[in-house]
Amino acid sequence: PRSRPSRGPRRGGGGAEPVAPAATVASAAASFGDGEGAPVQLADIARDEFQEATLTWQLQNLLGAIRLFLKSAQKGYEVGEYCFRFGQYHELAPSDIKQAMRWYTRGARLNHKGSTTMLGKLHLALGAKDEASRVLRRTAAPSSFGGELGDSLAQWFLAELKFQSGQLREAVRWWKRSAENGDVDAMMRLFHVFNAGAAGIPREEARGKHWLLSAAAHGHQEALSQISWDGPEENLTKVERRWRDEMQRLGWL
């Protein structure tokens, strides 16, 4: 299955990989926020380090970013995010999936959304479907720590798991949740399913076109390539005109 966020640059960047002390992740949260005065200052420092780490990561200085995420985590700030970033780092080539799972597992124990979803993704990729389903449901379900609507990426992976298991109706249910959450790949899955139909899923071209237009409005290149606006204006429905105007507004046409 796909892996998002993208794999990005190769691992590297000079120096040895930062390693958290054994007790850091387990006890950092407990060491933050006690007392008066100084902890407030410590929080400000940790927040600044975290913001700098995020920018450094965006600039693709991955090891430098991880060191900064570690500093903020050692002060009890966004410990789950540190675990998530280190997990992502270990997925980059040359990958170390064992280490990636170790860090995602730590983040998942802290109820970090990204860590939990990525842990489920790795279980799915390794063929452990039951464990993948258990983990992914933690963030895919609405009103969970995946958010009010659930995590769209976890919903996508859960749909793919159901599809691989031959449970197409369940797959469509999770693709629909993911698509309604803004996932363009889920929108395209729904387009293909409804446009062709399948066992237990009636062919509904109108529903299929809705999801194709929705994916195109979100900039999905395959969707944009399958839509033509060359016909007469009067042949377009009101809904199609609205989608076309939205795509023009966003610069896709």
Phi, psi and omega in degrees: 000163183295162177231115177232147359301163186299158183294333174067212184287165174289156177296154179139191178126006173094139176084168180285154178294139177292138179236125179287141172305152187303325184268359188300303186293323184290326189245356187299317183299326181288340184268005187242133171099005179272147172085190183240148170079279186302317178301327177296317177296320178298321179297319179297318178297314181298320179296318179296318179297320180295315179297320177294322178298317180298316178295318180298322177297317179298330178276005174069020170269081193291315180294320177299319179295317182296323177298321179288321175299322178297317180301314180292324179293324179295340176265008177085012184258121176050053180297321179298325179292323176299314178300319180297314182294322179291325174297315177301317181303317183285347174278342181288153180292136355283122190286152174229085187296327179299315179291322178300315180295323179300315182284322176296323178297319177298315179295321180296325177297336177267010181061035176278125187301307183298318179298317182294314180296318180292327175296316177298320178301316181293321176300319179296315181297330181271002175088005179271075190293321181296315179291322177300315180298317180298316183288315184296326180296336180297326179252340181285327185294137174300153180057037175246187176284006167277358179114172182300320180263359186085165181275121184298325181289319176298321178296321177299310181297322178294322175297317179297321178299314179296322178296315178297331181271004179080013180260075190293321181297320176294322178299316180298322179299317181283326174299320181296317178298317180295317180296318178295341178270002175101007182278116186288329178293324176294322177301318180290325175301314181295321177302310182295319182294311183286331181289327182257330187078164180196178180301118180084355180236106181293152177287124180224090185297324180296316178294321178299316180293325177304313183287329175296313179295322179296316178296319179297320179295338176268005175089014180290122188294319178298318179296315180299325182288341183263001181249133177235135179247026187281344183287175179299146181303323184290344179279348180276138175285167178299320180294317180296321177297319180296317178296317180298315180298322179294319179294321177296319179298323182275354177087013180278341179242000000 
